[in-house]
Amino acid sequence: MVNNKGWIRVVEATIMVLLIVSVLVIVSKERKISSSPDINDLLYKTLDEIAKNSILRNKILDINSNNNEKETSVNAHLEINKLIPNYLYFDLEICSTTESINDNCDIDLNKAKLKNDEKAKDALKENDVYVSERIMGQTRSSGTLDSKRIKLYAWR
């Protein structure tokens, strides 16, 4: 067999090319930039956490049903602020479930109580707003059902 050295060099070169391409593919997959979590999933999980946390749920259900509505609303905002990542702005609207769908239970985000007011309003003008809604309720000691519709708005 003449020119065995030539075939061996071709096989060596092919193996080297395959090895280099394999390393590049593996490295590029590892360096993939992790995308931020889906905001819709985050809102759903936040509302789920509110529903599971009896203290926070009670704060929200007490809004509009007690005399300290403003104080309760601020406390609820502060608690929810702990659940929302810092890169998102948020606000929430709490309505009675006895209101009809046609009643205005939508929030005016331009007048909303926003953390970092001016930055949040500027971000609101430039970005999409994500909304998630959930109905939460509980039976009061008087035997009545108290339920609220909670809409959580978020944007970057």
NORQUI-V629980 format. One record per run of one state. SS is the DSSP state (~ for helix, > for strand, _ for the rest). FROM is the first residue (numbers start at 1). TO is the last residue. Records with the same first field share a line. If there is no record, write none. Layout:
# NORQUI-V629980
SS->FROM-TO + FROM-TO
This chain:
# NORQUI-V629980
_->1-3 + 31-38 + 53-53 + 63-68 + 84-88 + 97-116 + 127-129 + 140-144 + 156-156
~->4-30 + 39-52 + 54-62 + 69-83 + 117-126
>->89-96 + 130-139 + 145-155
